Amino acid sequence: MDATVEALRAETELAATTDDGHRAWVIRDSLAKLDPGVADELRARLAGIRRQAGAPSTSEGALTAARFGGLPDPTAYPEPPLT
C-alpha cells in the first residue's frame, strides 16, 4: 500500500503541475480504496483540475499506441491467396 500511495502522490503532482485532467480523473477513481487522510490530501491537490472535452489522452500507453498510427491499415490489402 505504501508504494501505491507514493505512486499516486507522484502522479498527483504531475497532474497538478501540468493541469492534466485525464490523469486527475484516474487518480480520483482510486481514492475510495485509500486511507481517508491520504484520499483527502490527494483530492485537495487535484481540486479544480478537470478533463477538457476533446483533449487527447496523456497516458504513456496512449502515447505509445499513437506511434502505431502511422502503420498501414492491414484491411487495405487484399487477402493473400491460399496455396
C-alpha positions in Angstrom: 0.0 0.0 0.0 2.9 2.4 0.8 4.3 2.0 -2.8 0.8 2.6 -4.2 0.3 5.8 -2.2 3.7 7.1 -3.2 3.0 6.4 -6.9 -0.4 8.2 -6.6 1.3 11.1 -4.9 3.8 11.3 -7.8 1.0 11.1 -10.4 -1.0 13.7 -8.5 2.0 16.1 -8.6 2.3 15.5 -12.3 -1.4 16.1 -12.9 -1.3 19.3 -10.8 1.7 20.8 -12.4 0.5 20.0 -15.9 -3.2 20.6 -15.4 -3.8 17.1 -16.6 -7.5 16.3 -16.2 -7.2 12.8 -17.6 -4.6 11.8 -15.1 -6.6 13.5 -12.2 -9.7 11.6 -13.2 -7.9 8.2 -13.0 -6.3 9.2 -9.6 -9.7 10.3 -8.2 -11.1 6.9 -9.3 -8.7 5.2 -6.8 -9.4 7.4 -3.8 -12.1 5.2 -2.4 -9.6 2.5 -1.8 -7.1 4.7 0.2 -6.9 5.7 3.8 -9.3 8.7 4.2 -6.5 11.1 5.2 -4.4 10.3 2.1 -7.5 10.5 -0.1 -8.3 13.9 1.3 -4.7 15.1 0.7 -4.8 13.9 -2.9 -8.3 15.2 -3.6 -7.3 18.7 -2.3 -4.2 18.8 -4.5 -6.4 17.8 -7.6 -9.1 20.5 -6.8 -10.1 22.3 -9.9 -8.3 20.0 -12.4 -10.8 18.7 -14.9 -10.7 16.8 -18.2 -11.2 19.0 -21.2 -13.6 17.9 -23.9 -11.6 16.8 -27.0 -8.3 16.9 -25.2 -6.0 13.9 -26.2 -5.1 11.3 -23.6 -1.9 12.0 -21.8 -1.0 8.5 -20.6 2.2 6.7 -21.6 0.1 3.9 -23.1 -1.8 6.3 -25.3 1.5 7.9 -26.5 2.9 4.5 -27.3 -0.3 3.5 -29.1 -0.2 6.7 -31.1 3.1 5.8 -32.5 1.4 2.8 -34.2 -1.0 5.2 -36.0 1.4 5.6 -38.9 1.4 1.9 -39.8 -0.5 0.8 -42.8 -4.1 -0.4 -42.4 -4.0 -4.2 -42.8 -7.6 -4.2 -44.1 -6.4 -2.1 -47.1 -4.5 -5.1 -48.5 -6.1 -8.0 -50.4 -6.2 -11.4 -48.6 -3.2 -13.4 -49.7 -4.0 -16.4 -51.8 -4.3 -19.8 -50.1 -2.0 -22.2 -51.8 
